[in-house]
Amino acid sequence: QVQLVESGGGLVQAGGSLRLSCAASGRTFSTYVAGWFRQAPGKEREFVTAINWSGGTTYYADSVKGRFTISRENAKNKVYLQMNSLKPEDTAVYYCAASLSGRWPVLSPYGYDYWGQGTQVTVSS
């Protein structure tokens, strides 16, 4: 079992930055693929980015490529999402997730086994 807790969300103006953190506890988090998803009101949960177990390989949705950066510190059981040049369309609840699947990349939310409770990110225009 893995427990995930996100933090770092908030309100920011367009063009600004936020850094989300995801703290993991429980089973060995360092063996999991970690991902970030987001869900805006009335929309389906959307893949944002993922990182492999070592942190050496990452994958980004086209909508965030060049603006967002995922990273992890396995010694601290943490995953981060640095978000720069934020746009109003980035407004959503952001979720951290962990996948046991062993596949790469894992883009579907159904491929993830554990989820955090989410943190709200609001970008004003």
N, CA, C and O atoms as a printed pandas DataFrame, in Angstrom:
     atom_number atom_name residue_name chain_id  residue_number  x_coord  y_coord  z_coord
0              1         N          GLN        A               1    0.837   -1.193    0.000
1              2        CA          GLN        A               1    0.000    0.000    0.000
2              3         C          GLN        A               1    0.875    1.248    0.000
3              4         O          GLN        A               1    1.898    1.298    0.683
4              5         N          VAL        A               2    0.475    2.233   -0.755
5              6        CA          VAL        A               2    1.189    3.509   -0.852
6              7         C          VAL        A               2    0.199    4.628   -0.586
7              8         O          VAL        A               2   -0.902    4.639   -1.136
8              9         N          GLN        A               3    0.592    5.555    0.247
9             10        CA          GLN        A               3   -0.213    6.756    0.496
10            11         C          GLN        A               3    0.497    7.948   -0.132
11            12         O          GLN        A               3    1.705    8.121    0.024
12            13         N          LEU        A               4   -0.264    8.757   -0.837
13            14        CA          LEU        A               4    0.283    9.916   -1.530
14            15         C          LEU        A               4   -0.423   11.170   -1.049
15            16         O          LEU        A               4   -1.647   11.197   -0.927
16            17         N          VAL        A               5    0.360   12.213   -0.774
17            18        CA          VAL        A               5   -0.208   13.484   -0.312
18            19         C          VAL        A               5    0.425   14.618   -1.118
19            20         O          VAL        A               5    1.639   14.820   -1.085
20            21         N          GLU        A               6   -0.420   15.352   -1.842
21            22        CA          GLU        A               6    0.046   16.477   -2.634
22            23         C          GLU        A               6    0.014   17.764   -1.808
23            24         O          GLU        A               6   -0.763   17.898   -0.863
24            25         N          SER        A               7    0.869   18.693   -2.187
25            26        CA          SER        A               7    0.871   20.025   -1.592
26            27         C          SER        A               7    1.437   21.005   -2.605
27            28         O          SER        A               7    2.041   20.614   -3.604
28            29         N          GLY        A               8    1.227   22.291   -2.327
29            30        CA          GLY        A               8    1.828   23.323   -3.165
30            31         C          GLY        A               8    0.893   24.021   -4.118
31            32         O          GLY        A               8    1.299   24.949   -4.818
32            33         N          GLY        A               9   -0.358   23.590   -4.161
33            34        CA          GLY        A               9   -1.297   24.264   -5.040
34            35         C          GLY        A               9   -1.647   25.648   -4.527
35            36         O          GLY        A               9   -1.278   26.023   -3.415
36            37         N          GLY        A              10   -2.363   26.405   -5.349
37            38        CA          GLY        A              10   -2.760   27.747   -4.946
38            39         C          GLY        A              10   -3.242   28.563   -6.115
39            40         O          GLY        A              10   -3.520   28.043   -7.195
40            41         N          LEU        A              11   -3.335   29.868   -5.874
41            42        CA          LEU        A              11   -3.784   30.824   -6.876
42            43         C          LEU        A              11   -2.573   31.592   -7.396
43            44         O          LEU        A              11   -1.770   32.104   -6.616
44            45         N          VAL        A              12   -2.448   31.667   -8.720
45            46        CA          VAL        A              12   -1.313   32.359   -9.327
46            47         C          VAL        A              12   -1.810   33.082  -10.576
47            48         O          VAL        A              12   -2.773   32.651  -11.210
48            49         N          GLN        A              13   -1.158   34.168  -10.918
49            50        CA          GLN        A              13   -1.511   34.888  -12.133
50            51         C          GLN        A              13   -0.915   34.194  -13.351
51            52         O          GLN        A              13    0.090   33.490  -13.249
52            53         N          ALA        A              14   -1.537   34.397  -14.488
53            54        CA          ALA        A              14   -1.016   33.845  -15.732
54            55         C          ALA        A              14    0.427   34.290  -15.939
55            56         O          ALA        A              14    0.773   35.451  -15.720
56            57         N          GLY        A              15    1.261   33.344  -16.366
57            58        CA          GLY        A              15    2.679   33.611  -16.532
58            59         C          GLY        A              15    3.503   33.279  -15.311
59            60         O          GLY        A              15    4.732   33.261  -15.377
60            61         N          GLY        A              16    2.847   33.018  -14.201
61            62        CA          GLY        A              16    3.533   32.710  -12.961
62            63         C          GLY        A              16    3.930   31.244  -12.853
63            64         O          GLY        A              16    3.765   30.466  -13.794
64            65         N          SER        A              17    4.455   30.885  -11.688
65            66        CA          SER        A              17    4.966   29.533  -11.454
66            67         C          SER        A              17    4.441   28.976  -10.135
67            68         O          SER        A              17    4.130   29.715   -9.201
68            69         N          LEU        A              18    4.354   27.660  -10.090
69            70        CA          LEU        A              18    4.051   26.934   -8.862
70            71         C          LEU        A              18    4.855   25.650   -8.862
71            72         O          LEU        A              18    5.193   25.118   -9.919
72            73         N          ARG        A              19    5.160   25.158   -7.677
73            74        CA          ARG        A              19    5.820   23.864   -7.541
74            75         C          ARG        A              19    4.972   22.972   -6.662
75            76         O          ARG        A              19    4.758   23.257   -5.484
76            77         N          LEU        A              20    4.493   21.891   -7.247
77            78        CA          LEU        A              20    3.725   20.913   -6.496
78            79         C          LEU        A              20    4.651   19.832   -5.962
79            80         O          LEU        A              20    5.633   19.463   -6.606
80            81         N          SER        A              21    4.329   19.331   -4.779
81            82        CA          SER        A              21    5.069   18.219   -4.194
82            83         C          SER        A              21    4.119   17.073   -3.911
83            84         O          SER        A              21    2.936   17.275   -3.640
84            85         N          CYS        A              22    4.651   15.882   -3.979
85            86        CA          CYS        A              22    3.891   14.676   -3.651
86            87         C          CYS        A              22    4.750   13.839   -2.723
87            88         O          CYS        A              22    5.822   13.369   -3.104
88            89         N          ALA        A              23    4.267   13.656   -1.493
89            90        CA          ALA        A              23    4.989   12.862   -0.509
90            91         C          ALA        A              23    4.369   11.480   -0.431
91            92         O          ALA        A              23    3.154   11.341   -0.287
92            93         N          ALA        A              24    5.210   10.459   -0.527
93            94        CA          ALA        A              24    4.732    9.078   -0.528
94            95         C          ALA        A              24    5.153    8.362    0.738
95            96         O          ALA        A              24    6.234    8.608    1.274
96            97         N          SER        A              25    4.308    7.491    1.203
97            98        CA          SER        A              25    4.653    6.635    2.337
98            99         C          SER        A              25    4.088    5.255    2.085
99           100         O          SER        A              25    3.182    5.080    1.271
100          101         N          GLY        A              26    4.630    4.274    2.791
101          102        CA          GLY        A              26    4.156    2.923    2.607
102          103         C          GLY        A              26    5.191    2.066    1.916
103          104         O          GLY        A              26    6.363    2.071    2.295
104          105         N          ARG        A              27    4.764    1.328    0.900
105          106        CA          ARG        A              27    5.679    0.450    0.175
106          107         C          ARG        A              27    6.746    1.256   -0.554
107          108         O          ARG        A              27    6.656    2.481   -0.647
108          109         N          THR        A              28    7.733    0.577   -1.059
109          110        CA          THR        A              28    8.892    1.219   -1.680
110          111         C          THR        A              28    8.468    2.031   -2.899
111          112         O          THR        A              28    8.252    1.491   -3.984
112          113         N          PHE        A              29    8.357    3.321   -2.698
113          114        CA          PHE        A              29    7.880    4.209   -3.747
114          115         C          PHE        A              29    8.865    4.287   -4.902
115          116         O          PHE        A              29    8.475    4.543   -6.041
116          117         N          SER        A              30   10.138    4.068   -4.610
117          118        CA          SER        A              30   11.162    4.238   -5.634
118          119         C          SER        A              30   11.044    3.222   -6.772
119          120         O          SER        A              30   11.681    3.393   -7.811
120          121         N          THR        A              31   10.252    2.181   -6.598
121          122        CA          THR        A              31   10.086    1.182   -7.648
122          123         C          THR        A              31    8.904    1.491   -8.556
123          124         O          THR        A              31    8.665    0.746   -9.506
124          125         N          TYR        A              32    8.173    2.537   -8.306
125          126        CA          TYR        A              32    6.964    2.867   -9.037
126          127         C          TYR        A              32    7.213    3.913  -10.115
127          128         O          TYR        A              32    8.079    4.776   -9.971
128          129         N          VAL        A              33    6.456    3.827  -11.180
129          130        CA          VAL        A              33    6.298    4.971  -12.076
130          131         C          VAL        A              33    5.405    5.974  -11.344
131          132         O          VAL        A              33    4.383    5.600  -10.767
132          133         N          ALA        A              34    5.793    7.235  -11.371
133          134        CA          ALA        A              34    4.991    8.287  -10.750
134          135         C          ALA        A              34    4.458    9.219  -11.836
135          136         O          ALA        A              34    5.138    9.510  -12.820
136          137         N          GLY        A              35    3.247    9.667  -11.636
137          138        CA          GLY        A              35    2.639   10.549  -12.631
138          139         C          GLY        A              35    1.843   11.665  -11.985
139          140         O          GLY        A              35    1.482   11.605  -10.810
140          141         N          TRP        A              36    1.580   12.680  -12.783
141          142        CA          TRP        A              36    0.680   13.770  -12.400
142          143         C          TRP        A              36   -0.452   13.827  -13.410
143          144         O          TRP        A              36   -0.235   13.765  -14.620
144          145         N          PHE        A              37   -1.648   13.945  -12.893
145          146        CA          PHE        A              37   -2.848   14.139  -13.697
146          147         C          PHE        A              37   -3.540   15.405  -13.214
147          148         O          PHE        A              37   -3.238   15.926  -12.140
148          149         N          ARG        A              38   -4.470   15.887  -14.024
149          150        CA          ARG        A              38   -5.273   17.026  -13.603
150          151         C          ARG        A              38   -6.701   16.852  -14.087
151          152         O          ARG        A              38   -6.968   16.175  -15.080
152          153         N          GLN        A              39   -7.604   17.481  -13.360
153          154        CA          GLN        A              39   -9.019   17.411  -13.723
154          155         C          GLN        A              39   -9.671   18.753  -13.485
155          156         O          GLN        A              39   -9.721   19.246  -12.359
156          157         N          ALA        A              40  -10.171   19.339  -14.562
157          158        CA          ALA        A              40  -10.905   20.592  -14.489
158          159         C          ALA        A              40  -12.392   20.292  -14.336
159          160         O          ALA        A              40  -12.833   19.197  -14.686
160          161         N          PRO        A              41  -13.168   21.232  -13.824
161          162        CA          PRO        A              41  -14.604   20.996  -13.637
162          163         C          PRO        A              41  -15.284   20.602  -14.939
163          164         O          PRO        A              41  -15.118   21.259  -15.966
164          165         N          GLY        A              42  -16.053   19.520  -14.882
165          166        CA          GLY        A              42  -16.790   19.066  -16.049
166          167         C          GLY        A              42  -15.969   18.326  -17.080
167          168         O          GLY        A              42  -16.480   17.958  -18.138
168          169         N          LYS        A              43  -14.698   18.105  -16.782
169          170        CA          LYS        A              43  -13.827   17.408  -17.739
170          171         C          LYS        A              43  -13.286   16.121  -17.148
171          172         O          LYS        A              43  -13.308   15.921  -15.933
172          173         N          GLU        A              44  -12.792   15.239  -18.032
173          174        CA          GLU        A              44  -12.199   13.993  -17.574
174          175         C          GLU        A              44  -10.791   14.250  -17.015
175          176         O          GLU        A              44  -10.152   15.260  -17.311
176          177         N          ARG        A              45  -10.340   13.299  -16.199
177          178        CA          ARG        A              45   -8.983   13.396  -15.678
178          179         C          ARG        A              45   -7.995   13.257  -16.834
179          180         O          ARG        A              45   -8.124   12.374  -17.682
180          181         N          GLU        A              46   -7.015   14.142  -16.847
181          182        CA          GLU        A              46   -6.110   14.278  -17.983
182          183         C          GLU        A              46   -4.676   14.019  -17.556
183          184         O          GLU        A              46   -4.223   14.520  -16.527
184          185         N          PHE        A              47   -3.962   13.225  -18.361
185          186        CA          PHE        A              47   -2.542   12.970  -18.101
186          187         C          PHE        A              47   -1.746   14.248  -18.297
187          188         O          PHE        A              47   -1.963   14.987  -19.258
188          189         N          VAL        A              48   -0.820   14.503  -17.376
189          190        CA          VAL        A              48    0.060   15.667  -17.482
190          191         C          VAL        A              48    1.494   15.220  -17.757
191          192         O          VAL        A              48    2.102   15.645  -18.740
192          193         N          THR        A              49    2.032   14.366  -16.894
193          194        CA          THR        A              49    3.424   13.953  -17.029
194          195         C          THR        A              49    3.676   12.714  -16.180
195          196         O          THR        A              49    2.921   12.425  -15.252
196          197         N          ALA        A              50    4.741   11.982  -16.503
197          198        CA          ALA        A              50    5.131   10.815  -15.723
198          199         C          ALA        A              50    6.658   10.722  -15.683
199          200         O          ALA        A              50    7.356   11.286  -16.526
200          201         N          ILE        A              51    7.148   10.000  -14.691
201          202        CA          ILE        A              51    8.586    9.810  -14.522
202          203         C          ILE        A              51    8.828    8.358  -14.125
203          204         O          ILE        A              51    8.070    7.789  -13.340
204          205         N          ASN        A              52    9.892    7.759  -14.674
205          206        CA          ASN        A              52   10.139    6.357  -14.356
206          207         C          ASN        A              52   10.753    6.225  -12.976
207          208         O          ASN        A              52   10.991    7.220  -12.290
208          209         N          TRP        A              53   11.009    4.973  -12.570
209          210        CA          TRP        A              53   11.399    4.723  -11.188
210          211         C          TRP        A              53   12.707    5.419  -10.812
211          212         O          TRP        A              53   12.870    5.850   -9.671
212          213         N          SER        A              54   13.636    5.531  -11.757
213          214        CA          SER        A              54   14.943    6.117  -11.438
214          215         C          SER        A              54   14.958    7.638  -11.588
215          216         O          SER        A              54   15.859    8.312  -11.089
216          217         N          GLY        A              55   13.958    8.163  -12.277
217          218        CA          GLY        A              55   13.965    9.594  -12.567
218          219         C          GLY        A              55   14.693    9.940  -13.841
219          220         O          GLY        A              55   14.812   11.112  -14.197
220          221         N          GLY        A              56   15.183    8.920  -14.535
221          222        CA          GLY        A              56   15.976    9.182  -15.724
222          223         C          GLY        A              56   15.175    9.376  -16.992
223          224         O          GLY        A              56   15.701    9.850  -17.999
224          225         N          THR        A              57   13.908    9.011  -16.947
225          226        CA          THR        A              57   13.065    9.128  -18.136
226          227         C          THR        A              57   11.755    9.800  -17.764
227          228         O          THR        A              57   11.130    9.455  -16.761
228          229         N          THR        A              58   11.348   10.755  -18.574
229          230        CA          THR        A              58   10.112   11.475  -18.330
230          231         C          THR        A              58    9.271   11.530  -19.599
231          232         O          THR        A              58    9.765   11.298  -20.702
232          233         N          TYR        A              59    7.994   11.842  -19.421
233          234        CA          TYR        A              59    7.078   11.926  -20.555
234          235         C          TYR        A              59    6.081   13.032  -20.234
235          236         O          TYR        A              59    5.590   13.123  -19.109
236          237         N          TYR        A              60    5.783   13.873  -21.224
237          238        CA          TYR        A              60    4.908   15.020  -21.004
238          239         C          TYR        A              60    3.776   15.056  -22.022
239          240         O          TYR        A              60    3.947   14.679  -23.181
240          241         N          ALA        A              61    2.628   15.516  -21.567
241          242        CA          ALA        A              61    1.563   15.837  -22.501
242          243         C          ALA        A              61    1.999   17.039  -23.339
243          244         O          ALA        A              61    2.732   17.902  -22.855
244          245         N          ASP        A              62    1.556   17.094  -24.578
245          246        CA          ASP        A              62    1.948   18.194  -25.458
246          247         C          ASP        A              62    1.553   19.549  -24.879
247          248         O          ASP        A              62    2.245   20.544  -25.094
248          249         N          SER        A              63    0.455   19.588  -24.153
249          250        CA          SER        A              63   -0.056   20.850  -23.634
250          251         C          SER        A              63    0.849   21.485  -22.581
251          252         O          SER        A              63    0.740   22.681  -22.310
252          253         N          VAL        A              64    1.742   20.692  -21.985
253          254        CA          VAL        A              64    2.598   21.234  -20.917
254          255         C          VAL        A              64    4.082   21.145  -21.260
255          256         O          VAL        A              64    4.925   21.641  -20.512
256          257         N          LYS        A              65    4.400   20.519  -22.380
257          258        CA          LYS        A              65    5.797   20.320  -22.754
258          259         C          LYS        A              65    6.504   21.662  -22.877
259          260         O          LYS        A              65    6.007   22.583  -23.525
260          261         N          GLY        A              66    7.669   21.761  -22.247
261          262        CA          GLY        A              66    8.438   22.993  -22.278
262          263         C          GLY        A              66    8.097   23.954  -21.155
263          264         O          GLY        A              66    8.830   24.913  -20.915
264          265         N          ARG        A              67    6.994   23.709  -20.467
265          266        CA          ARG        A              67    6.581   24.583  -19.355
266          267         C          ARG        A              67    6.631   23.876  -18.005
267          268         O          ARG        A              67    6.938   24.499  -16.989
268          269         N          PHE        A              68    6.333   22.589  -17.990
269          270        CA          PHE        A              68    6.306   21.813  -16.750
270          271         C          PHE        A              68    7.500   20.869  -16.702
271          272         O          PHE        A              68    7.977   20.394  -17.733
272          273         N          THR        A              69    7.976   20.606  -15.480
273          274        CA          THR        A              69    9.071   19.659  -15.279
274          275         C          THR        A              69    8.753   18.758  -14.100
275          276         O          THR        A              69    8.462   19.234  -13.003
276          277         N          ILE        A              70    8.811   17.447  -14.334
277          278        CA          ILE        A              70    8.620   16.477  -13.262
278          279         C          ILE        A              70    9.983   15.990  -12.795
279          280         O          ILE        A              70   10.906   15.836  -13.595
280          281         N          SER        A              71   10.101   15.748  -11.493
281          282        CA          SER        A              71   11.334   15.208  -10.939
282          283         C          SER        A              71   10.982   14.388   -9.702
283          284         O          SER        A              71    9.865   14.463   -9.191
284          285         N          ARG        A              72   11.938   13.615   -9.237
285          286        CA          ARG        A              72   11.692   12.822   -8.024
286          287         C          ARG        A              72   12.962   12.699   -7.206
287          288         O          ARG        A              72   14.071   12.736   -7.737
288          289         N          GLU        A              73   12.782   12.555   -5.920
289          290        CA          GLU        A              73   13.865   12.287   -4.988
290          291         C          GLU        A              73   13.493   11.018   -4.232
291          292         O          GLU        A              73   12.770   11.077   -3.237
292          293         N          ASN        A              74   13.977    9.882   -4.693
293          294        CA          ASN        A              74   13.588    8.609   -4.086
294          295         C          ASN        A              74   14.055    8.503   -2.642
295          296         O          ASN        A              74   13.395    7.849   -1.834
296          297         N          ALA        A              75   15.163    9.121   -2.301
297          298        CA          ALA        A              75   15.648    9.069   -0.919
298          299         C          ALA        A              75   14.671    9.744    0.038
299          300         O          ALA        A              75   14.628    9.427    1.227
300          301         N          LYS        A              76   13.886   10.682   -0.499
301          302        CA          LYS        A              76   12.900   11.388    0.325
302          303         C          LYS        A              76   11.480   10.925    0.028
303          304         O          LYS        A              76   10.527   11.437    0.616
304          305         N          ASN        A              77   11.327    9.957   -0.881
305          306        CA          ASN        A              77    9.999    9.493   -1.277
306          307         C          ASN        A              77    9.120   10.650   -1.748
307          308         O          ASN        A              77    7.969   10.782   -1.332
308          309         N          LYS        A              78    9.678   11.478   -2.616
309          310        CA          LYS        A              78    8.935   12.635   -3.101
310          311         C          LYS        A              78    9.022   12.764   -4.613
311          312         O          LYS        A              78   10.011   12.389   -5.242
312          313         N          VAL        A              79    7.956   13.305   -5.165
313          314        CA          VAL        A              79    7.888   13.653   -6.582
314          315         C          VAL        A              79    7.453   15.114   -6.662
315          316         O          VAL        A              79    6.644   15.582   -5.860
316          317         N          TYR        A              80    8.000   15.815   -7.638
317          318        CA          TYR        A              80    7.714   17.239   -7.760
318          319         C          TYR        A              80    7.191   17.548   -9.163
319          320         O          TYR        A              80    7.484   16.846  -10.131
320          321         N          LEU        A              81    6.409   18.620   -9.236
321          322        CA          LEU        A              81    5.980   19.142  -10.532
322          323         C          LEU        A              81    6.213   20.644  -10.521
323          324         O          LEU        A              81    5.485   21.393   -9.869
324          325         N          GLN        A              82    7.232   21.072  -11.246
325          326        CA          GLN        A              82    7.513   22.492  -11.406
326          327         C          GLN        A              82    6.726   23.000  -12.601
327          328         O          GLN        A              82    6.885   22.507  -13.718
328          329         N          MET        A              83    5.877   23.987  -12.357
329          330        CA          MET        A              83    5.000   24.517  -13.407
330          331         C          MET        A              83    5.350   25.979  -13.650
331          332         O          MET        A              83    5.204   26.820  -12.763
332          333         N          ASN        A              84    5.806   26.268  -14.845
333          334        CA          ASN        A              84    6.172   27.635  -15.233
334          335         C          ASN        A              84    5.260   28.118  -16.353
335          336         O          ASN        A              84    4.573   27.325  -16.997
336          337         N          SER        A              85    5.264   29.420  -16.574
337          338        CA          SER        A              85    4.463   30.032  -17.645
338          339         C          SER        A              85    3.026   29.523  -17.606
339          340         O          SER        A              85    2.466   29.119  -18.626
340          341         N          LEU        A              86    2.453   29.551  -16.437
341          342        CA          LEU        A              86    1.106   29.001  -16.255
342          343         C          LEU        A              86    0.073   29.801  -17.039
343          344         O          LEU        A              86    0.179   31.017  -17.204
344          345         N          LYS        A              87   -0.930   29.069  -17.515
345          346        CA          LYS        A              87   -2.008   29.649  -18.302
346          347         C          LYS        A              87   -3.343   29.381  -17.600
347          348         O          LYS        A              87   -3.448   28.430  -16.826
348          349         N          PRO        A              88   -4.353   30.200  -17.858
349          350        CA          PRO        A              88   -5.663   29.946  -17.239
350          351         C          PRO        A              88   -6.183   28.535  -17.523
351          352         O          PRO        A              88   -6.876   27.956  -16.687
352          353         N          GLU        A              89   -5.862   27.983  -18.678
353          354        CA          GLU        A              89   -6.330   26.629  -19.001
354          355         C          GLU        A              89   -5.612   25.541  -18.211
355          356         O          GLU        A              89   -5.976   24.369  -18.307
356          357         N          ASP        A              90   -4.598   25.911  -17.432
357          358        CA          ASP        A              90   -3.960   24.940  -16.535
358          359         C          ASP        A              90   -4.734   24.789  -15.226
359          360         O          ASP        A              90   -4.405   23.933  -14.405
360          361         N          THR        A              91   -5.748   25.610  -15.033
361          362        CA          THR        A              91   -6.551   25.546  -13.809
362          363         C          THR        A              91   -7.230   24.187  -13.690
363          364         O          THR        A              91   -7.937   23.751  -14.598
364          365         N          ALA        A              92   -7.006   23.523  -12.555
365          366        CA          ALA        A              92   -7.547   22.180  -12.342
366          367         C          ALA        A              92   -7.129   21.705  -10.952
367          368         O          ALA        A              92   -6.314   22.335  -10.278
368          369         N          VAL        A              93   -7.699   20.596  -10.552
369          370        CA          VAL        A              93   -7.180   19.858   -9.401
370          371         C          VAL        A              93   -6.096   18.922   -9.931
371          372         O          VAL        A              93   -6.326   18.160  -10.871
372          373         N          TYR        A              94   -4.932   18.986   -9.329
373          374        CA          TYR        A              94   -3.788   18.173   -9.756
374          375         C          TYR        A              94   -3.616   17.000   -8.798
375          376         O          TYR        A              94   -3.621   17.158   -7.577
376          377         N          TYR        A              95   -3.463   15.815   -9.393
377          378        CA          TYR        A              95   -3.341   14.579   -8.629
378          379         C          TYR        A              95   -1.993   13.916   -8.897
379          380         O          TYR        A              95   -1.532   13.843  -10.036
380          381         N          CYS        A              96   -1.383   13.443   -7.839
381          382        CA          CYS        A              96   -0.200   12.596   -7.930
382          383         C          CYS        A              96   -0.656   11.138   -7.941
383          384         O          CYS        A              96   -1.616   10.782   -7.258
384          385         N          ALA        A              97    0.027   10.300   -8.712
385          386        CA          ALA        A              97   -0.360    8.894   -8.812
386          387         C          ALA        A              97    0.870    8.012   -8.942
387          388         O          ALA        A              97    1.926    8.460   -9.388
388          389         N          ALA        A              98    0.722    6.744   -8.547
389          390        CA          ALA        A              98    1.812    5.775   -8.631
390          391         C          ALA        A              98    1.323    4.519   -9.336
391          392         O          ALA        A              98    0.217    4.039   -9.086
392          393         N          SER        A              99    2.168    3.995  -10.223
393          394        CA          SER        A              99    1.793    2.839  -11.033
394          395         C          SER        A              99    2.720    1.662  -10.771
395          396         O          SER        A              99    3.942    1.801  -10.740
396          397         N          LEU        A             100    2.096    0.481  -10.581
397          398        CA          LEU        A             100    2.841   -0.768  -10.409
398          399         C          LEU        A             100    3.008   -1.520  -11.719
399          400         O          LEU        A             100    3.602   -2.597  -11.748
400          401         N          SER        A             101    2.486   -0.955  -12.803
401          402        CA          SER        A             101    2.296   -1.744  -14.013
402          403         C          SER        A             101    3.587   -2.256  -14.622
403          404         O          SER        A             101    3.584   -3.313  -15.254
404          405         N          GLY        A             102    4.692   -1.541  -14.453
405          406        CA          GLY        A             102    5.932   -1.949  -15.086
406          407         C          GLY        A             102    6.045   -1.508  -16.530
407          408         O          GLY        A             102    7.095   -1.676  -17.152
408          409         N          ARG        A             103    4.953   -0.934  -17.082
409          410        CA          ARG        A             103    4.997   -0.459  -18.472
410          411         C          ARG        A             103    5.506    0.982  -18.491
411          412         O          ARG        A             103    5.559    1.665  -17.468
412          413         N          TRP        A             104    5.883    1.419  -19.715
413          414        CA          TRP        A             104    6.324    2.801  -19.881
414          415         C          TRP        A             104    6.012    3.263  -21.283
415          416         O          TRP        A             104    6.268    2.528  -22.237
416          417         N          PRO        A             105    5.458    4.479  -21.446
417          418        CA          PRO        A             105    4.911    5.314  -20.390
418          419         C          PRO        A             105    3.496    4.855  -20.012
419          420         O          PRO        A             105    2.843    4.138  -20.771
420          421         N          VAL        A             106    3.047    5.269  -18.861
421          422        CA          VAL        A             106    1.702    4.944  -18.413
422          423         C          VAL        A             106    0.872    6.227  -18.515
423          424         O          VAL        A             106    1.014    7.128  -17.689
424          425         N          LEU        A             107    0.017    6.303  -19.518
425          426        CA          LEU        A             107   -0.688    7.537  -19.820
426          427         C          LEU        A             107   -2.139    7.528  -19.339
427          428         O          LEU        A             107   -2.732    8.586  -19.127
428          429         N          SER        A             108   -2.702    6.347  -19.170
429          430        CA          SER        A             108   -4.104    6.256  -18.765
430          431         C          SER        A             108   -4.215    6.261  -17.252
431          432         O          SER        A             108   -3.404    5.638  -16.566
432          433         N          PRO        A             109   -5.224    6.967  -16.720
433          434        CA          PRO        A             109   -5.407    6.916  -15.259
434          435         C          PRO        A             109   -5.692    5.495  -14.768
435          436         O          PRO        A             109   -5.450    5.186  -13.601
436          437         N          TYR        A             110   -6.203    4.630  -15.647
437          438        CA          TYR        A             110   -6.500    3.258  -15.242
438          439         C          TYR        A             110   -5.222    2.446  -15.029
439          440         O          TYR        A             110   -5.268    1.349  -14.471
440          441         N          GLY        A             111   -4.099    2.974  -15.466
441          442        CA          GLY        A             111   -2.835    2.287  -15.276
442          443         C          GLY        A             111   -2.165    2.603  -13.950
443          444         O          GLY        A             111   -1.088    2.083  -13.659
444          445         N          TYR        A             112   -2.785    3.441  -13.152
445          446        CA          TYR        A             112   -2.221    3.847  -11.871
446          447         C          TYR        A             112   -2.987    3.203  -10.723
447          448         O          TYR        A             112   -4.212    3.085  -10.751
448          449         N          ASP        A             113   -2.230    2.792   -9.718
449          450        CA          ASP        A             113   -2.789    2.005   -8.624
450          451         C          ASP        A             113   -3.079    2.832   -7.371
451          452         O          ASP        A             113   -3.945    2.470   -6.575
452          453         N          TYR        A             114   -2.373    3.917   -7.200
453          454        CA          TYR        A             114   -2.526    4.734   -5.996
454          455         C          TYR        A             114   -2.631    6.200   -6.394
455          456         O          TYR        A             114   -1.985    6.659   -7.336
456          457         N          TRP        A             115   -3.464    6.922   -5.647
457          458        CA          TRP        A             115   -3.738    8.327   -5.943
458          459         C          TRP        A             115   -3.706    9.159   -4.674
459          460         O          TRP        A             115   -4.066    8.698   -3.590
460          461         N          GLY        A             116   -3.262   10.406   -4.841
461          462        CA          GLY        A             116   -3.396   11.363   -3.768
462          463         C          GLY        A             116   -4.780   11.988   -3.779
463          464         O          GLY        A             116   -5.617   11.659   -4.619
464          465         N          GLN        A             117   -5.009   12.883   -2.848
465          466        CA          GLN        A             117   -6.330   13.509   -2.712
466          467         C          GLN        A             117   -6.498   14.703   -3.641
467          468         O          GLN        A             117   -7.616   15.173   -3.848
468          469         N          GLY        A             118   -5.413   15.190   -4.195
469          470        CA          GLY        A             118   -5.462   16.304   -5.134
470          471         C          GLY        A             118   -5.180   17.639   -4.472
471          472         O          GLY        A             118   -5.414   17.822   -3.277
472          473         N          THR        A             119   -4.674   18.567   -5.270
473          474        CA          THR        A             119   -4.433   19.928   -4.812
474          475         C          THR        A             119   -4.890   20.893   -5.904
475          476         O          THR        A             119   -4.610   20.676   -7.083
476          477         N          GLN        A             120   -5.585   21.946   -5.518
477          478        CA          GLN        A             120   -6.172   22.874   -6.477
478          479         C          GLN        A             120   -5.126   23.859   -6.984
479          480         O          GLN        A             120   -4.383   24.458   -6.205
480          481         N          VAL        A             121   -5.084   24.010   -8.290
481          482        CA          VAL        A             121   -4.271   25.042   -8.937
482          483         C          VAL        A             121   -5.215   25.947   -9.727
483          484         O          VAL        A             121   -5.961   25.480  -10.587
484          485         N          THR        A             122   -5.174   27.235   -9.427
485          486        CA          THR        A             122   -6.014   28.197  -10.122
486          487         C          THR        A             122   -5.124   29.280  -10.729
487          488         O          THR        A             122   -4.336   29.919  -10.032
488          489         N          VAL        A             123   -5.263   29.472  -12.040
489          490        CA          VAL        A             123   -4.467   30.468  -12.745
490          491         C          VAL        A             123   -5.410   31.563  -13.233
491          492         O          VAL        A             123   -6.309   31.311  -14.035
492          493         N          SER        A             124   -5.197   32.759  -12.749
493          494        CA          SER        A             124   -6.061   33.866  -13.139
494          495         C          SER        A             124   -5.480   34.603  -14.346
495          496         O          SER        A             124   -4.264   34.677  -14.527
496          497         N          SER        A             125   -6.372   35.138  -15.156
497          498        CA          SER        A             125   -5.920   35.842  -16.372
498          499         C          SER        A             125   -5.684   37.325  -16.108
499          500         O          SER        A             125   -5.302   38.061  -17.017
